[in-house]
C-alpha cells in the first residue's frame, strides 16, 4: 500500500512497507491497558479475533476500502511499536 522511509532519532534510516489484508470474522475489542498506555503512549483500541476469520474478497472494490486506500500511513508513530 505504501513504503515509508523512516529516519530514527539515532540517524538510522529504515524502509517501512505497509501491507493490508482485508478479513471478515468476529473480533473483540478493548481499550489498551493503562500500563501499556504509559509505556507505549498508545490510547486506542486493540482488536483480537475470537473466532475463525476469512479473506474478504470483495473488500477492495467496496466503498469502505476508500478510507484505507487514501490513507497516509506516514503519520503513524512507528517508534512506539517495540518488538
C-alpha positions in Angstrom: 0.0 0.0 0.0 2.8 2.4 0.9 6.5 2.5 1.5 7.8 5.0 4.0 11.5 5.8 4.7 11.7 6.4 8.5 14.6 8.3 10.0 15.0 7.4 13.6 16.4 9.7 16.3 19.7 7.8 16.2 20.1 8.8 12.5 19.4 5.3 11.2 17.1 5.1 8.2 14.7 2.2 7.6 12.2 1.5 4.9 8.8 0.5 6.3 6.4 -1.3 3.9 2.7 -1.2 4.7 0.6 -4.1 3.7 -3.1 -4.7 4.3 -5.2 -7.9 4.1 -9.0 -7.5 4.5 -10.6 -10.1 6.7 -14.1 -10.8 7.9 -14.8 -12.5 11.3 -15.8 -11.9 14.9 -13.5 -9.7 16.8 -13.5 -8.4 20.4 -12.0 -5.1 21.3 -10.8 -3.4 24.4 -9.0 -0.2 25.4 -5.3 -0.6 25.7 -4.2 -1.4 29.2 -3.2 1.5 31.4 0.4 0.1 31.9 0.7 -0.2 28.1 -0.6 3.4 27.6 2.1 4.6 29.9 4.9 2.6 28.3 3.9 3.0 24.7 1.8 6.1 24.6 -1.0 4.4 22.7 -4.5 5.0 24.0 -6.6 3.4 21.3 -8.5 0.2 20.9 -7.0 -3.3 20.5 -8.8 -5.8 18.3 -8.4 -9.6 18.6 -10.3 -12.3 16.6 -12.3 -14.7 18.8 -13.5 -17.0 16.0 -12.3 -18.1 12.6 -11.9 -15.3 10.1 -11.7 -15.4 6.3 -10.3 -13.3 3.5 -12.8 -10.6 2.4 -12.5 -11.0 -1.4 -14.7 -8.1 -2.5 -13.4 -5.5 0.1 -11.1 -3.6 -2.2 -14.0 -2.9 -4.6 -16.2 -1.6 -1.8 -16.8 2.0 -0.7 -15.3 1.1 2.7 -11.9 0.5 1.0 -11.6 4.2 0.1 -10.7 5.0 3.7 -7.7 2.6 3.6 -6.6 3.3 0.1 -6.5 7.1 0.6 -4.8 7.0 4.0 -1.3 8.3 4.5 0.4 5.9 6.9 3.5 8.1 7.3 1.9 9.8 10.3 1.8 6.6 12.4 4.1 6.8 15.4 6.1 3.7 14.5 8.7 4.3 17.3 6.1 3.3 19.9 5.9 -0.2 18.5 8.5 -2.4 20.1 9.3 -6.0 19.2 
